[in-house]
Amino acid sequence: MNADYLIEEEIKERIAAGNRSFFANKKIFQSKLITRKTKERLYRTVIRPVVVYGYECWVLTGKIKQKLLVFERRLLERIFGPTQKMNGEWRQKKRGVGKPD
């Protein structure tokens, strides 16, 4: 096995752990009673550390960086919902096939 494969497996496990920590706290993150700022703080203190624990030892390739960015983008979309485009239209969430708007 080479080192890149081991790091990619570690990243997959970290992303899975981040997903588990999100779903364990899903009701909190999707509550309308909690402010956006508080949700952001919770994300930064509860989920992100689970995913990036030990990152000082990783050799980040473009592929690994992309996986981490995709995870973060998808999770933040789940927490904060759809976003508004510059022209005022709301971007709809598209799951699965194709590229996002």
N, C-alpha and C positions, 0 to 999 in steps of 0.2 A: 504494500500500500504506500502511496506517496502522501506527502504532507498536505497537499491541496485537497485530496479526497477526505482526509481526516478533519480538516478545517471546515469543509462543506458539510460534513455530517454533524459537526458541532453546531454550525449555524442552523441547520434544520432542526436540531433538538432545541436550541435556544428559541427559535421562532415558535415551535410547538409549545414550549413552556410559556412564552408570551401570550399565545392564544388561550392557553388554559387559565392564566391569571386574568385575562380580560373576561372570559366567560364566567369565571368564579365571581366576578364583580359586575356582571352585565347590568343588573338592575340599577346599580348606582350610576353607571356611565350613561344609561339611557333615561334616567329620571329627569323629568322636566323641572323638578324642584331644586336641582343642584345647578349652580351657575357654570357657565362655560369655563371661567377661570379656574374654578375648583376642579372641574373635570380634567382640565389641562394639567393642573398640579398633580392630581392623582395619577394620570398617565405617566408623567415624568418621574414620579416617586415610586410607583408600584409596578408598572409594566416595563418601562424602558430599562431599568436596571436588571431585570430578569433576562432580557434579551442580550444586552451588551456586557454581561458579567464576564470578565476575563478578556475583554477585547484587546488589551495591551499586547497580548501574545499572538493575536491573529495577523496573518499576512492578508490584507484586504485586496483582492483582485476586483476587477470591474464587475464580474459576475456576482461576487459575494455582496459588494456594495449595492448592486441593483436589487438583489433579494431582500436586503435589509430595508431599502427605500420603499419597495413595493409593500412589504409587511406594514411599515409605518403608515404609508398612505392609506391602505385599506382599513387599518385599524382606526385611524383618525376619522375616516369617512363613516365608519360604524358608530363612533362616539358622537361626532358632531353633525352628522347628516349631510344632505346635499349642500352644494355651494352655489352661490349666485355669480353668474358671469358678469363681465364688465358692462355688457349691454343691458343688464337687468333681468335677463332670462335665467331660470333655474336650470342647473345641469342635473339631468336625471341619472340615477345610479344605474349602471349597466353591469350586470354580473355575467361572467363567463366569456362569451365569444366577442372578439373585436377589441379595438382600442377605445379608451375613454375619450370623450369630447375634449 
